[in-house]
Amino acid sequence: MGKYIYGVINGSHTIEMEKPSASSKVRGDKGKGAMVYTIAHQDISAVVSNSPIVDYTCLSKDIVARRLIEHQMVNEGIMQLGYTILPASLGSFAVNENEVRDILNKGYNLIKETIEKITDKIEIDVCATWSDFAAVLKGIGDEEEIREVKEKLLACEKITITDQMKIGNMVKEALNRKREREAEEIHKALGAISQAKSIHELMDEKKIINTAFLIDTAKQKEFDARVEELDAAFNEGLNFRCIGPLPSYSFYTLKIQKIQFERIDWARKMLDLGDVAAKDEIKNAYQRLAASTHPDTNQIDMKKEFNDVNRAYKMLVDYVKACEQTDEKGEKQVYSFREKEVKKNAILVMVCN
């Protein structure tokens, strides 16, 4: 039984709470009885629960979706207790409590620095869609330029597929321009009272924005009022949906990467390195092999070799970062690729944003 890591909070606090379940969010049921608790190292604590170690990339989309809801519910529950939490990425595991403490130890300075950035801040996700998409399309179709083209085509005896595509492209371009104008207005209004924003992909042509805003906790009411002002300014032509307060998922997420000796050994051999190497040696080996295998400089197809060289270099760069996290004095000049040393530096703690 491993330890599933939800995130990290500041302070060596002892917290125990019942783990919520995705089904309880849907049906209103109580949790299953499993416990969420903290494991402390110095003055930071990981929020964890006991769980079998599972590779999330092998799970079905439905199961991953349920696990994501549970992950978020735990982090939001910790927030409701009054703590600022640095969320871990979905599917973060440690083998046991000692490994949890090892993770906290290796990432200590980075975690402390990041928690300081997000203390007294919350994320609010804002989605805006057109209330009546059909009416929007009709309005665009009635614009002078598009209307004139349509009238000319209707006067023709035969309308070709090319003609239809031309009208379609004109409508699409006009729709995109309208979306960009309205998105800019919304981002400007909400960005004025935000610390940062993260623009997410639009999964539907009816959507105008799907954006996360990082704001001071004290400004939540002001932010909500600004959304209401925007709603009124657009004459309820838009539907606004706000989700939050949330942890800083879109801005700062703790990522724990397990480094395997077999992969590092493969990467070392791919770059033709010995058992130890300095940073410059690793970089020079990569540049030499990348130049000799680059598709633009070879008459034969060396795309696979080029991709392998790049993948190997990235693995070794990550391994060097992991080594540096265990080097408290910052004195490392060469890095060992021997199995004993790789296993000693087998965890890389990063913050992604």
N, C-alpha and C positions, 0 to 999 in steps of 0.2 A: 504494500500500500504506500503510494507516494504522497506528496504534498502539492496540491493545486494552489498556485499563487494568483490572487486577484489583484494585488497592488501593495503599495508600501505607504505607511503613514509616518509622520514625525513623532518622536517620543517612544519611550519603552512602555507602552500602554498594554494592559491586559484586557482584551476584549473577547467576549464569547457571545455569540448570537446564533439563533437557528437559521440554517441555510434555507433561503426561499427557493422555490422551484418555478420553472417556466409555466407549469400547469396551474400553479396557484395564482399567477398573474392573469391567466385567462379565465379561471373559474372562481377565483376568490377563496380557494382552499388555503389551509395552513400549510406550512412547510413539512418536509418529510422527517424531520427530527435530526438530520445531520447537522453538525456544528461547524461554524466558522469561528476561527480564533486567531490570535496573533503569536508570532515568534519574534522575539526582540534580539537586536544586536546593537550594542552601544545605545544610541538615542533614536534609533529608527526601528520600525516593526513591520514585518510582512504579514499581510492578511491572507490566511490559508484555510484549506479544509482538507481532510483526508480523502484521497481519491486514487483509484487505479491509474497508472500512467498510460495515457492513450495518445496515439498519433492522430491529431485532428485532421490531417490531410487524407486519412483513410476513412473518415466518417462520412455518412450521407449528409446532404445539404439540410435535411429536416432536423437531424440530430445536432448538427453544428449550430443551426438557428436556435434551437432550444438551449444549448449550452451557452450561446452568446447572451440570450436573455437572462439566464441565471447569473452569468458573469457580471452583467451590468446591474442586476438587482442587488447583488452583494455590495458592489462598489457604491451604489446609490444609498444603500442601507447604512454603510459606514459614514457617508456624508451626512445623513440625517442624524447621526449620533454626534455631529459637530466636528468631525475630523476632515482635514484635507488629505485626499488620497491620490497618489501617483498611480494610475491604473497600469497593470501589466497587460501585455498583449494576450489575446485569447489563446488558450492551450499552453500556458506556461506551467511547467512542472519542476519539482525538485524530488530527488530520491528519498530524502529524509530531512529531519530538522537540521542536522549538521550541514547539509548542502544548502538549505535555505539561508543559514547564517553565513556560509561561505559566499553566497550570492550577494547578501547584504554587505559583507565585508569588502568584496571586490568592487562593488558599485557604490560604496559609501559616499565618496565625495560628489560623484555625479548625481546620486539620488538626493542628497542634502541640497545641492545647488538647485536642482529642478523643483523640489518641493517648495523651496523659498520663492521661486518664480510664480508658483500657482497658489500659494497661500492667500486666502481671502479672495479667490477668483473662482468663477464657475463658467462652464460652457453652456450656451443655449443654441440649439439647432433650429434654424428658421427655414421653412419651406413655403414658397408662395406659388400658387397656380392660378391660371385664369379661371374665373368663376363660370363663364359661359364661352367655351372655346369655339363653338359654332358661330357665335356672334362676333368673336374676334376675327375669325376667318372671313366672315361676310364683310366686315368693315374693311379688311385689307383688300378683298376683291373689288370693293367699291372705290378704292383709291384711283385717282385720275389716270395715272400712267397704265395701271393694269386694266382699268375699265376700257380705255381706248384700244388697247391691244385686243381685248376680248371682242369688242365691237367690230374691229376690222376682220377678225377671224370669222365671226358670225356672218359677215357679209360675203364670205367666200363660199363657193359651192361645196367644197370639201375641206374638212379639217383633218390634217395629218397627225400622226403620233408625235412628230417633231413639234408641231404647233402646240399640242397638249402639254408636251414636256416643257416648252418655253413658258407657258402660263404657270405651270406647276413650280418651276424654278423661280419665277418672279414672285410668286406668293410666298415661297419658302424664304427667299432673301428678305422680303418685307417683314415676314414674321420674326426672323432672327434680329432684324434691326429694332423692331418694337421690343423684343425680349431684352436686348442689350440696353436700350434706353431705360426701360423700367427697372431692370436689375441694377443698373448704375445708380439710379435714384434711391433704391432701397438700401444698397450697400453704403452709399454716402450718408444716409440718415442714421443707420444703425452703427456704421463704423465710427461715427463721431463720438459715440459713448462706449466704444469697445477698445480693448487692448490689442486685439488681433482678430483676424478672420481667416477661415479656411474654406475655400470654395469646393464643394463636392460635385461629382458628376450628376448631370440631369438625366434621369432615367425615363423621362416622359416628355413629349413635345409640348404638353400643356404647362409644364413647370417653367417658372421664370428664374427662381433661385433655389438652391439647396445648400445653405451655407451655415457653418458653425461660427459662433462669435464667442470670444473669450472676454468676459467682463468682470469688473469688480463686483463682489457680492452685494455691496451697498448700493449698486446702481441697477439692481434687478427691476425694481419698480419703475424707475425711469426708462429702462429698456422696454418693459411691457407697455408703458404709456406711449413710447415712440412707435411701437408696432401698431397700436390702436390709431394713432394719428395717420400713419401710412394707409391703414385700411380705409379711413375716412377720406383721405386725399385721393384715393383711387376709386371713390364712390362705390365701394364694395364690389368693384370689378375683379378684385383678387381675393383668393382665399388664403389667409395666413395660418400656418400651423407652427406652433413653437413647442419644442421639447426641451425640458430642463427644469431646474438646474441639474447639470451633469458634471462628472469629473472631466478632466481635460483630454478626452479621448482623441480629439482631432489635432491637438497641439503637442502634447507630451505623453508618450506611452513607453513604459519600461519593456525592453525586449531582452530576453535571456536566451543566449545562443549556446548550445552544447557543441563542443568541438571534439571530433572523433579522430583518433590517431591515424586510422586507415586513410582518411581523406587528406590529412596533412602530409602523410608519407607520399601519397599519390601526387599531391600538388608539388612537393619538394622535388620529386623525380621528374615531373613534367617540366619544371624550370631548370632542371639539371643542376641542382644545388647539393651540397654536401650535408653532413649531419648538423652543422651549425652555419649561420649566415648573419651578416649585418643587414640593416635596412637597405643600405645602398646596393649591396650585392643582390638582394631580392629584386629591387627596382631595376637594376641594370640587366639582370637575367631576363626579366619580363620584357623590357623594352627591346632587347636583342631578338628574342623569340617572336614577339608581336610583329616586329618589322619583317622578319624572315617568313612569317606565315600569313601576313596580311593579304586578303584576297586581291587587293589592288596591285600588288607587286609580284603576283605569281600567275604564271600561265596555266598551271594546273589548279584544280579545286582544292584549296586548303582551308575551307571554311570551318570544318570540324576542328582541325588542329588549332586554328586561330581562336575559336570559342573556348577550347580546352585550356589554352594558355591564359586567357582572360579569367576563366573560372578558377584556375589554380592560383593566379595572383591574388584574386579577391579573398580566397581562403587563407592565404598566408598573411595578407594584410590584417584580416580579422584575428588571426592567431597572434600576430605581433601586438595588436591592441589588448588582447587577453593577457599576454605576458606583461605588458606595461601596467595593467591594473594590479598585478601582484607584486610589482616592483616599487615598494614604498619610497625608496630613496631616488628613484629615477636614474639608476646607474647602469642599466642594461645597455650594452652596445652590440652584443651578438645574441642570437636566439637559437636555442637548441630544438631540433626536430626529432630528438630521440624519444622513444615511447614514454619513458618515465617523466620527462619534462613536459611533454604534450599533455599527459594525464594530469599533471600538477596544475597546468594552466588551461584546463578543459572547459572553462566557463567564461563567456564574454557577456558583460552587462552593458547595455546601450540604452539610450533614450532616443526614440524616434519622434520626429515631428514633421 
